[in-house]
Amino acid sequence: MVSRRIILLLSSIIVSFTMLATFGLSACAPAAEPAPPAEEPAETAAVEPADSQWTIGFNNFADSHEFCYKVHEGIREAALEHGVELLYTESEMDGTRMISNTQVLIDQGADLIIDFNWIPEVGETMLQMAQEAGVELISMDTVYEDTYYFGVDGYKAGEVLAEYAESVIKDRWDGKVEALVGIYYVGGGDLVLDRVLGFKDYLKEKATGIDMPDEDMEFIFDAGADEQTLDARDTITDFLTANPGLNNVLVITHNDETGAGVFAGVELSGREDDVLLFSHGGDTPFHDHLRGGGGDVWVSSVAYAPETYGSQVIPMAIDILEGKDVPLFVFLDHFPLHEGNIDEYYPVQ
């Protein structure tokens, strides 16, 4: 009989997938079919300070993605707080529109563009456009050469998550891991792969009392671009079916949506005692999971806290525009989110 928790989880997966139409980065991939380039003017923030000295453009990937929406709200609030005019565009997860929206923001007089783009291939074009127009650019969560970066340190986040996982593995499995499974969006490149590598490398090189498997028992699977939750469910189900004798399977995913799929597959396979799952993002899918009582399998997710992006990146942008010495790379602080601290960081409203 299918448990009520599985039914609730699958309902949550459908909601998450509808919001995604993607990956991910939390996290993060392009739509399958590009939409036509945006022709309408950029939308400005609801309230604009009359005496604004600087005009900042925010080129957002997609407000329909919850993570991006939270980042947008934080940037809007921070712009108002710091007295800068904010111009806004979004691409609806299409790289062509990211490029055309860059030109819209330049034409509307942006002094600096904050670019939240999850399609690395179009980044060079957008950066060249900004540089030719004399406009500064901050890339968020996707690295371009020769410009400022703000956001996730995927490798460090993986290490932070693994440090917490170390104690769990010792407690639950006496430190013995029989297989390591990494599931991530391969199209996201090295920046996304780093989330898996940071996790694995810490456990193999820095952790004490952990017996990690040899390379022939390390497995990497592609989460894909569009149906990551459902694909992850099928991937882990197939893996567990093909390996009925494995008892200590450690799984790391690049985002919470993929984690939700893995968790569903583990429960549907009846292998809850054989799997420990860790993910990146620390966002709503994981919050709902913990509060639904599933923390024994999906133990922790390293937080990216999208609601805090704005309060950090807007002051960074102002400092750049004022000619201050700003590091080329500014990273978020990451921390593991789990049953023991979720109410501290995200109290129930």
FENSULNOR-V512029 format. One record per pair of residues at least 4 apart in sequence whose ideal C-beta (glycine too) atoms are under 7 Angstrom apart, sorted by sequence separation. I is the first residue (numbers start at 1). GAP is how many residues later the second one is. D is the distance in Angstrom with one decimal. If there is no record, write none. Layout:
# FENSULNOR-V512029
i:I gap:GAP d:D
i:I gap:GAP d:D
This chain:
# FENSULNOR-V512029
i:2 gap:4 d:5.1
i:4 gap:4 d:6.3
i:5 gap:4 d:6.1
i:6 gap:4 d:6.2
i:7 gap:4 d:6.5
i:8 gap:4 d:6.4
i:9 gap:4 d:6.3
i:10 gap:4 d:6.6
i:11 gap:4 d:6.7
i:12 gap:4 d:6.2
i:13 gap:4 d:6.1
i:14 gap:4 d:6.4
i:15 gap:4 d:6.6
i:16 gap:4 d:6.1
i:23 gap:4 d:5.0
i:24 gap:4 d:3.7
i:44 gap:4 d:6.1
i:48 gap:4 d:6.5
i:61 gap:4 d:6.6
i:65 gap:4 d:6.7
i:66 gap:4 d:6.5
i:67 gap:4 d:6.6
i:68 gap:4 d:6.3
i:69 gap:4 d:6.5
i:70 gap:4 d:6.4
i:71 gap:4 d:6.3
i:72 gap:4 d:6.2
i:73 gap:4 d:6.4
i:74 gap:4 d:6.2
i:75 gap:4 d:6.2
i:76 gap:4 d:6.8
i:77 gap:4 d:6.3
i:78 gap:4 d:6.1
i:94 gap:4 d:7.0
i:95 gap:4 d:6.8
i:96 gap:4 d:6.5
i:97 gap:4 d:5.7
i:98 gap:4 d:6.7
i:100 gap:4 d:6.6
i:101 gap:4 d:6.5
i:102 gap:4 d:6.5
i:103 gap:4 d:6.1
i:104 gap:4 d:6.3
i:106 gap:4 d:6.2
i:122 gap:4 d:6.1
i:123 gap:4 d:6.1
i:124 gap:4 d:6.3
i:125 gap:4 d:6.5
i:126 gap:4 d:6.5
i:127 gap:4 d:6.2
i:128 gap:4 d:6.2
i:129 gap:4 d:6.4
i:139 gap:4 d:6.6
i:153 gap:4 d:6.0
i:154 gap:4 d:6.5
i:155 gap:4 d:6.7
i:156 gap:4 d:6.3
i:157 gap:4 d:6.4
i:158 gap:4 d:6.2
i:159 gap:4 d:6.4
i:161 gap:4 d:6.2
i:162 gap:4 d:6.4
i:164 gap:4 d:6.9
i:165 gap:4 d:5.9
i:166 gap:4 d:6.6
i:167 gap:4 d:6.3
i:168 gap:4 d:5.9
i:169 gap:4 d:5.4
i:170 gap:4 d:6.7
i:173 gap:4 d:6.8
i:188 gap:4 d:3.3
i:189 gap:4 d:7.0
i:190 gap:4 d:6.1
i:193 gap:4 d:6.0
i:194 gap:4 d:5.7
i:195 gap:4 d:6.9
i:196 gap:4 d:6.2
i:197 gap:4 d:5.7
i:198 gap:4 d:6.4
i:199 gap:4 d:6.8
i:200 gap:4 d:6.1
i:201 gap:4 d:5.4
i:202 gap:4 d:4.9
i:203 gap:4 d:4.8
i:213 gap:4 d:3.6
i:224 gap:4 d:5.9
i:227 gap:4 d:5.1
i:228 gap:4 d:5.9
i:229 gap:4 d:6.7
i:230 gap:4 d:6.6
i:231 gap:4 d:6.0
i:232 gap:4 d:6.3
i:233 gap:4 d:6.2
i:234 gap:4 d:6.2
i:235 gap:4 d:6.4
i:236 gap:4 d:6.1
i:237 gap:4 d:6.2
i:238 gap:4 d:6.2
i:239 gap:4 d:6.2
i:254 gap:4 d:6.2
i:255 gap:4 d:7.0
i:256 gap:4 d:6.3
i:258 gap:4 d:6.5
i:259 gap:4 d:6.3
i:260 gap:4 d:6.5
i:261 gap:4 d:6.4
i:262 gap:4 d:6.3
i:263 gap:4 d:6.5
i:264 gap:4 d:6.1
i:265 gap:4 d:6.1
i:271 gap:4 d:5.7
i:282 gap:4 d:5.9
i:284 gap:4 d:6.1
i:285 gap:4 d:6.4
i:286 gap:4 d:6.4
i:287 gap:4 d:6.3
i:288 gap:4 d:6.1
i:294 gap:4 d:5.7
i:295 gap:4 d:6.2
i:308 gap:4 d:6.3
i:309 gap:4 d:5.6
i:310 gap:4 d:5.7
i:312 gap:4 d:6.4
i:313 gap:4 d:6.2
i:314 gap:4 d:6.6
i:315 gap:4 d:6.4
i:316 gap:4 d:6.6
i:317 gap:4 d:6.4
i:318 gap:4 d:6.1
i:337 gap:4 d:6.5
i:338 gap:4 d:6.9
i:341 gap:4 d:6.1
i:342 gap:4 d:5.7
i:343 gap:4 d:5.4
i:2 gap:5 d:6.2
i:23 gap:5 d:4.3
i:24 gap:5 d:6.1
i:63 gap:5 d:6.0
i:79 gap:5 d:5.0
i:92 gap:5 d:6.4
i:105 gap:5 d:4.4
i:117 gap:5 d:6.6
i:130 gap:5 d:4.4
i:139 gap:5 d:4.9
i:152 gap:5 d:6.2
i:170 gap:5 d:4.8
i:202 gap:5 d:6.2
i:213 gap:5 d:6.4
i:223 gap:5 d:4.5
i:253 gap:5 d:4.0
i:266 gap:5 d:5.3
i:267 gap:5 d:6.3
i:281 gap:5 d:6.7
i:289 gap:5 d:5.0
i:290 gap:5 d:5.2
i:319 gap:5 d:4.1
i:337 gap:5 d:5.8
i:343 gap:5 d:6.9
i:22 gap:6 d:6.5
i:23 gap:6 d:3.7
i:62 gap:6 d:5.3
i:63 gap:6 d:5.0
i:91 gap:6 d:3.8
i:117 gap:6 d:6.1
i:143 gap:6 d:5.5
i:169 gap:6 d:5.9
i:253 gap:6 d:4.6
i:266 gap:6 d:6.0
i:320 gap:6 d:5.2
i:22 gap:7 d:4.5
i:61 gap:7 d:5.1
i:79 gap:7 d:4.0
i:91 gap:7 d:4.4
i:130 gap:7 d:4.3
i:185 gap:7 d:5.4
i:203 gap:7 d:5.4
i:224 gap:7 d:4.9
i:279 gap:7 d:6.6
i:319 gap:7 d:5.0
i:60 gap:8 d:5.6
i:105 gap:8 d:5.3
i:139 gap:8 d:6.0
i:169 gap:8 d:6.4
i:184 gap:8 d:5.3
i:204 gap:8 d:4.9
i:223 gap:8 d:6.3
i:337 gap:8 d:6.5
i:63 gap:9 d:5.9
i:184 gap:9 d:6.1
i:203 gap:9 d:5.6
i:223 gap:9 d:6.0
i:253 gap:9 d:6.0
i:266 gap:9 d:4.8
i:289 gap:9 d:5.6
i:21 gap:10 d:5.9
i:76 gap:10 d:6.3
i:91 gap:10 d:6.0
i:127 gap:10 d:5.8
i:137 gap:10 d:5.0
i:138 gap:10 d:4.5
i:139 gap:10 d:5.4
i:140 gap:10 d:5.2
i:141 gap:10 d:4.0
i:316 gap:10 d:6.2
i:102 gap:11 d:6.6
i:115 gap:11 d:6.1
i:140 gap:11 d:4.6
i:141 gap:11 d:5.3
i:184 gap:11 d:6.5
i:251 gap:11 d:5.5
i:60 gap:12 d:5.4
i:89 gap:12 d:3.7
i:138 gap:12 d:5.5
i:184 gap:12 d:5.3
i:58 gap:14 d:6.9
i:182 gap:14 d:4.0
i:221 gap:14 d:5.0
i:263 gap:14 d:6.1
i:316 gap:14 d:5.8
i:42 gap:15 d:6.9
i:89 gap:15 d:5.7
i:236 gap:15 d:6.8
i:262 gap:15 d:5.5
i:286 gap:15 d:4.2
i:89 gap:16 d:6.2
i:123 gap:16 d:6.5
i:58 gap:17 d:5.4
i:113 gap:17 d:5.8
i:127 gap:17 d:4.9
i:87 gap:18 d:5.5
i:259 gap:18 d:6.1
i:98 gap:19 d:5.2
i:123 gap:19 d:5.9
i:282 gap:19 d:4.4
i:124 gap:20 d:6.5
i:127 gap:20 d:5.5
i:180 gap:20 d:6.3
i:219 gap:20 d:7.0
i:259 gap:20 d:3.4
i:277 gap:20 d:5.6
i:281 gap:20 d:5.7
i:282 gap:20 d:6.0
i:87 gap:21 d:5.4
i:98 gap:21 d:6.6
i:123 gap:21 d:4.3
i:232 gap:21 d:6.7
i:258 gap:21 d:6.9
i:276 gap:21 d:7.0
i:277 gap:21 d:4.4
i:278 gap:21 d:6.2
i:280 gap:21 d:6.5
i:282 gap:21 d:3.2
i:113 gap:22 d:5.9
i:115 gap:22 d:5.8
i:120 gap:22 d:5.3
i:275 gap:22 d:5.8
i:277 gap:22 d:6.6
i:278 gap:22 d:5.5
i:279 gap:22 d:4.4
i:280 gap:22 d:5.5
i:282 gap:22 d:6.1
i:56 gap:23 d:6.5
i:87 gap:23 d:5.6
i:99 gap:23 d:5.6
i:106 gap:23 d:6.6
i:112 gap:23 d:6.5
i:115 gap:23 d:6.8
i:256 gap:23 d:5.2
i:276 gap:23 d:5.8
i:278 gap:23 d:7.0
i:281 gap:23 d:5.5
i:283 gap:23 d:6.8
i:95 gap:24 d:4.2
i:98 gap:24 d:5.4
i:102 gap:24 d:4.5
i:106 gap:24 d:6.9
i:111 gap:24 d:6.7
i:112 gap:24 d:4.2
i:113 gap:24 d:5.0
i:114 gap:24 d:5.0
i:115 gap:24 d:5.1
i:116 gap:24 d:4.6
i:118 gap:24 d:6.3
i:251 gap:24 d:6.1
i:255 gap:24 d:6.5
i:272 gap:24 d:6.8
i:110 gap:25 d:5.9
i:111 gap:25 d:7.0
i:115 gap:25 d:6.6
i:116 gap:25 d:6.8
i:117 gap:25 d:5.4
i:249 gap:25 d:5.6
i:255 gap:25 d:5.6
i:256 gap:25 d:4.1
i:260 gap:25 d:4.9
i:272 gap:25 d:5.2
i:95 gap:26 d:6.6
i:99 gap:26 d:5.5
i:103 gap:26 d:6.3
i:112 gap:26 d:6.9
i:114 gap:26 d:6.4
i:232 gap:26 d:4.4
i:236 gap:26 d:4.7
i:248 gap:26 d:6.9
i:249 gap:26 d:4.9
i:250 gap:26 d:5.5
i:251 gap:26 d:4.7
i:252 gap:26 d:5.2
i:253 gap:26 d:4.5
i:254 gap:26 d:5.6
i:255 gap:26 d:4.9
i:263 gap:26 d:6.7
i:63 gap:27 d:5.3
i:95 gap:27 d:4.1
i:99 gap:27 d:5.9
i:102 gap:27 d:5.2
i:106 gap:27 d:4.6
i:247 gap:27 d:5.1
i:256 gap:27 d:5.4
i:259 gap:27 d:6.7
i:305 gap:27 d:6.9
i:56 gap:28 d:5.3
i:58 gap:28 d:6.3
i:60 gap:28 d:6.9
i:62 gap:28 d:5.9
i:98 gap:28 d:6.4
i:102 gap:28 d:6.7
i:229 gap:28 d:5.0
i:233 gap:28 d:4.0
i:237 gap:28 d:4.1
i:241 gap:28 d:6.9
i:246 gap:28 d:6.4
i:257 gap:28 d:6.0
i:304 gap:28 d:6.4
i:60 gap:29 d:6.9
i:61 gap:29 d:7.0
i:62 gap:29 d:6.6
i:106 gap:29 d:5.7
i:228 gap:29 d:5.3
i:229 gap:29 d:6.7
i:232 gap:29 d:3.1
i:236 gap:29 d:3.9
i:240 gap:29 d:4.6
i:256 gap:29 d:4.2
i:260 gap:29 d:6.8
i:54 gap:30 d:4.7
i:55 gap:30 d:4.5
i:56 gap:30 d:5.7
i:57 gap:30 d:4.3
i:58 gap:30 d:5.2
i:59 gap:30 d:5.4
i:60 gap:30 d:4.2
i:61 gap:30 d:6.0
i:62 gap:30 d:5.4
i:228 gap:30 d:4.9
i:231 gap:30 d:6.8
i:232 gap:30 d:5.0
i:236 gap:30 d:6.3
i:256 gap:30 d:4.6
i:45 gap:31 d:5.3
i:52 gap:31 d:6.0
i:62 gap:31 d:4.6
i:223 gap:31 d:6.5
i:229 gap:31 d:5.4
i:230 gap:31 d:6.2
i:233 gap:31 d:4.7
i:234 gap:31 d:6.9
i:237 gap:31 d:6.3
i:240 gap:31 d:5.0
i:263 gap:31 d:6.3
i:266 gap:31 d:5.6
i:303 gap:31 d:6.3
i:52 gap:32 d:5.5
i:55 gap:32 d:6.5
i:61 gap:32 d:6.1
i:180 gap:32 d:6.8
i:229 gap:32 d:4.0
i:233 gap:32 d:4.1
i:237 gap:32 d:5.5
i:302 gap:32 d:5.2
i:303 gap:32 d:5.3
i:47 gap:33 d:5.9
i:52 gap:33 d:4.0
i:177 gap:33 d:6.9
i:180 gap:33 d:5.9
i:228 gap:33 d:6.7
i:232 gap:33 d:7.0
i:45 gap:34 d:6.0
i:49 gap:34 d:4.5
i:175 gap:34 d:4.7
i:177 gap:34 d:6.5
i:179 gap:34 d:5.7
i:263 gap:34 d:6.0
i:302 gap:34 d:5.5
i:303 gap:34 d:4.8
i:175 gap:35 d:4.9
i:176 gap:35 d:4.9
i:177 gap:35 d:5.3
i:178 gap:35 d:6.0
i:223 gap:35 d:4.9
i:263 gap:35 d:4.7
i:49 gap:36 d:6.6
i:158 gap:36 d:6.6
i:175 gap:36 d:5.5
i:177 gap:36 d:5.8
i:186 gap:36 d:4.3
i:300 gap:36 d:4.8
i:301 gap:36 d:5.3
i:48 gap:37 d:5.0
i:154 gap:37 d:5.7
i:158 gap:37 d:5.0
i:162 gap:37 d:4.6
i:166 gap:37 d:6.7
i:180 gap:37 d:6.9
i:300 gap:37 d:6.4
i:154 gap:38 d:6.6
i:157 gap:38 d:6.2
i:158 gap:38 d:6.6
i:161 gap:38 d:5.6
i:165 gap:38 d:6.9
i:179 gap:38 d:4.7
i:180 gap:38 d:4.8
i:181 gap:38 d:4.9
i:182 gap:38 d:4.9
i:183 gap:38 d:4.8
i:185 gap:38 d:4.7
i:187 gap:38 d:5.7
i:300 gap:38 d:4.3
i:59 gap:39 d:6.3
i:75 gap:39 d:6.8
i:155 gap:39 d:4.1
i:158 gap:39 d:6.5
i:159 gap:39 d:4.7
i:163 gap:39 d:6.5
i:170 gap:39 d:5.7
i:178 gap:39 d:6.7
i:184 gap:39 d:5.7
i:259 gap:39 d:5.9
i:299 gap:39 d:6.3
i:154 gap:40 d:3.7
i:158 gap:40 d:2.5
i:162 gap:40 d:3.7
i:179 gap:40 d:6.8
i:183 gap:40 d:5.2
i:185 gap:40 d:6.7
i:26 gap:41 d:5.7
i:45 gap:41 d:3.8
i:154 gap:41 d:4.3
i:157 gap:41 d:6.5
i:158 gap:41 d:3.8
i:162 gap:41 d:5.0
i:166 gap:41 d:4.5
i:169 gap:41 d:5.9
i:44 gap:42 d:6.6
i:59 gap:42 d:5.2
i:155 gap:42 d:6.4
i:156 gap:42 d:6.4
i:259 gap:42 d:6.6
i:303 gap:42 d:7.0
i:22 gap:43 d:6.8
i:44 gap:43 d:5.5
i:45 gap:43 d:6.4
i:59 gap:43 d:6.0
i:155 gap:43 d:3.8
i:159 gap:43 d:4.4
i:185 gap:43 d:6.9
i:295 gap:43 d:7.0
i:44 gap:44 d:6.5
i:154 gap:44 d:6.5
i:158 gap:44 d:6.9
i:166 gap:44 d:6.1
i:295 gap:44 d:4.5
i:19 gap:45 d:6.2
i:20 gap:45 d:6.3
i:42 gap:45 d:4.7
i:43 gap:45 d:4.8
i:71 gap:45 d:6.2
i:162 gap:45 d:6.9
i:256 gap:45 d:5.7
i:19 gap:46 d:6.1
i:42 gap:46 d:6.0
i:59 gap:46 d:6.2
i:19 gap:47 d:5.4
i:42 gap:47 d:4.5
i:57 gap:48 d:3.3
i:68 gap:48 d:6.4
i:143 gap:48 d:6.0
i:142 gap:49 d:6.6
i:183 gap:49 d:5.5
i:290 gap:49 d:5.6
i:38 gap:51 d:6.7
i:286 gap:51 d:6.6
i:183 gap:52 d:6.2
i:290 gap:52 d:5.5
i:57 gap:53 d:3.5
i:199 gap:53 d:4.7
i:55 gap:54 d:5.4
i:56 gap:54 d:6.4
i:59 gap:54 d:5.8
i:55 gap:55 d:5.4
i:56 gap:55 d:6.7
i:59 gap:55 d:7.0
i:61 gap:55 d:5.2
i:282 gap:55 d:4.1
i:287 gap:55 d:6.4
i:55 gap:56 d:5.2
i:56 gap:56 d:5.2
i:57 gap:56 d:4.4
i:58 gap:56 d:4.9
i:59 gap:56 d:4.8
i:60 gap:56 d:5.1
i:61 gap:56 d:6.0
i:196 gap:56 d:5.5
i:35 gap:57 d:5.7
i:54 gap:57 d:5.1
i:59 gap:57 d:6.6
i:61 gap:57 d:5.3
i:56 gap:58 d:6.5
i:59 gap:58 d:7.0
i:181 gap:58 d:6.4
i:196 gap:58 d:6.7
i:35 gap:59 d:4.6
i:37 gap:59 d:5.3
i:38 gap:59 d:5.0
i:42 gap:59 d:7.0
i:195 gap:59 d:4.9
i:287 gap:59 d:5.8
i:34 gap:60 d:4.6
i:37 gap:60 d:5.7
i:34 gap:61 d:6.7
i:31 gap:62 d:4.0
i:34 gap:62 d:4.9
i:35 gap:62 d:6.1
i:38 gap:62 d:5.3
i:42 gap:62 d:4.8
i:192 gap:62 d:5.2
i:30 gap:63 d:5.8
i:31 gap:63 d:5.7
i:37 gap:63 d:3.8
i:38 gap:63 d:5.6
i:41 gap:63 d:6.5
i:42 gap:63 d:5.7
i:30 gap:64 d:7.0
i:30 gap:65 d:5.9
i:38 gap:66 d:6.7
i:42 gap:66 d:5.5
i:41 gap:67 d:6.8
i:179 gap:67 d:5.3
i:178 gap:68 d:5.2
i:181 gap:68 d:6.2
i:120 gap:69 d:5.5
i:178 gap:69 d:6.3
i:184 gap:69 d:6.8
i:185 gap:69 d:5.8
i:178 gap:70 d:4.4
i:179 gap:70 d:4.9
i:180 gap:70 d:5.1
i:181 gap:70 d:4.6
i:182 gap:70 d:5.2
i:183 gap:70 d:4.8
i:184 gap:70 d:3.7
i:22 gap:71 d:6.3
i:177 gap:71 d:5.4
i:178 gap:71 d:6.6
i:21 gap:72 d:6.3
i:176 gap:72 d:5.6
i:177 gap:73 d:4.8
i:173 gap:75 d:4.7
i:183 gap:75 d:5.5
i:183 gap:79 d:6.7
i:199 gap:79 d:6.9
i:195 gap:85 d:5.0
i:29 gap:89 d:6.2
i:30 gap:89 d:4.7
i:28 gap:90 d:3.7
i:25 gap:93 d:7.0
i:172 gap:104 d:6.5
i:169 gap:107 d:6.8
i:168 gap:108 d:6.4
i:165 gap:113 d:5.4
i:25 gap:116 d:6.0
i:161 gap:117 d:5.4
i:157 gap:123 d:6.0
i:26 gap:126 d:6.7
i:25 gap:127 d:6.6
i:168 gap:131 d:5.5
i:165 gap:135 d:6.9
i:164 gap:136 d:5.4
i:161 gap:139 d:6.5
i:161 gap:141 d:4.0
i:160 gap:142 d:5.5
i:157 gap:145 d:4.7
i:152 gap:152 d:5.8
i:29 gap:156 d:5.3
i:28 gap:157 d:6.9
i:29 gap:158 d:6.0
i:29 gap:159 d:6.7
i:28 gap:160 d:6.3
i:24 gap:161 d:5.7
i:23 gap:162 d:4.6
i:150 gap:162 d:7.0
i:150 gap:163 d:4.8
i:23 gap:165 d:6.9
i:150 gap:166 d:6.0
i:25 gap:167 d:6.9
i:140 gap:169 d:7.0
i:148 gap:172 d:6.5
i:164 gap:172 d:3.9
i:140 gap:173 d:6.8
i:160 gap:174 d:4.8
i:164 gap:174 d:6.9
i:138 gap:175 d:6.4
i:156 gap:175 d:6.9
i:160 gap:175 d:6.6
i:161 gap:175 d:5.7
i:160 gap:176 d:6.1
i:157 gap:177 d:4.3
i:138 gap:178 d:6.8
i:148 gap:178 d:6.8
i:153 gap:178 d:4.1
i:156 gap:178 d:6.3
i:138 gap:179 d:6.1
i:149 gap:179 d:6.7
i:153 gap:179 d:6.9
i:148 gap:180 d:5.9
i:149 gap:180 d:4.8
i:150 gap:180 d:4.8
i:152 gap:180 d:6.0
i:149 gap:181 d:7.0
i:151 gap:181 d:6.2
i:153 gap:181 d:7.0
i:136 gap:184 d:5.5
i:136 gap:185 d:6.8
i:32 gap:193 d:6.9
i:32 gap:194 d:5.5
i:30 gap:195 d:6.2
i:29 gap:196 d:3.9
i:114 gap:199 d:6.0
i:23 gap:200 d:6.7
i:23 gap:202 d:6.5
i:22 gap:203 d:6.4
i:114 gap:203 d:6.4
i:22 gap:204 d:6.4
i:24 gap:204 d:6.7
i:21 gap:205 d:6.8
i:23 gap:205 d:5.5
i:112 gap:205 d:5.1
i:22 gap:206 d:6.8
i:20 gap:208 d:6.9
i:112 gap:208 d:6.4
i:112 gap:209 d:5.7
i:17 gap:210 d:6.6
i:111 gap:210 d:5.6
i:17 gap:212 d:5.0
i:16 gap:213 d:5.8
i:17 gap:213 d:6.6
i:13 gap:216 d:4.8
i:67 gap:216 d:6.0
i:66 gap:217 d:6.8
i:66 gap:218 d:6.1
i:27 gap:227 d:5.9
i:27 gap:228 d:3.6
i:25 gap:229 d:6.8
i:26 gap:229 d:5.5
i:24 gap:230 d:6.2
i:25 gap:230 d:5.5
i:84 gap:230 d:6.9
i:24 gap:231 d:4.0
i:23 gap:232 d:6.2
i:78 gap:232 d:3.8
i:82 gap:232 d:5.4
i:24 gap:233 d:6.4
i:74 gap:233 d:5.2
i:77 gap:233 d:6.0
i:78 gap:233 d:5.1
i:82 gap:233 d:6.7
i:74 gap:234 d:6.5
i:75 gap:234 d:6.7
i:84 gap:234 d:6.7
i:71 gap:235 d:4.8
i:74 gap:235 d:5.2
i:75 gap:235 d:3.8
i:79 gap:235 d:5.7
i:70 gap:236 d:4.0
i:74 gap:236 d:3.0
i:78 gap:236 d:3.8
i:82 gap:236 d:6.2
i:20 gap:237 d:5.8
i:70 gap:237 d:4.9
i:74 gap:237 d:6.3
i:71 gap:238 d:4.6
i:75 gap:238 d:6.8
i:67 gap:239 d:4.9
i:71 gap:239 d:6.9
i:75 gap:239 d:6.4
i:16 gap:241 d:5.2
i:16 gap:244 d:6.1
i:13 gap:247 d:5.3
i:12 gap:248 d:6.6
i:13 gap:248 d:6.5
i:9 gap:251 d:6.9
i:13 gap:251 d:6.1
i:27 gap:253 d:6.8
i:9 gap:254 d:6.6
i:10 gap:254 d:6.1
i:26 gap:254 d:5.7
i:27 gap:254 d:6.2
i:9 gap:255 d:5.4
i:25 gap:255 d:7.0
i:26 gap:255 d:3.7
i:25 gap:256 d:6.8
i:26 gap:257 d:6.5
i:6 gap:258 d:6.8
i:6 gap:261 d:5.2
i:56 gap:261 d:5.5
i:6 gap:262 d:6.7
i:54 gap:264 d:6.5
i:54 gap:267 d:5.2
i:16 gap:269 d:5.3
i:12 gap:273 d:6.6
i:12 gap:276 d:5.6
i:26 gap:278 d:4.1
i:8 gap:284 d:6.0
i:5 gap:287 d:6.1
i:5 gap:288 d:6.7
i:5 gap:289 d:6.5
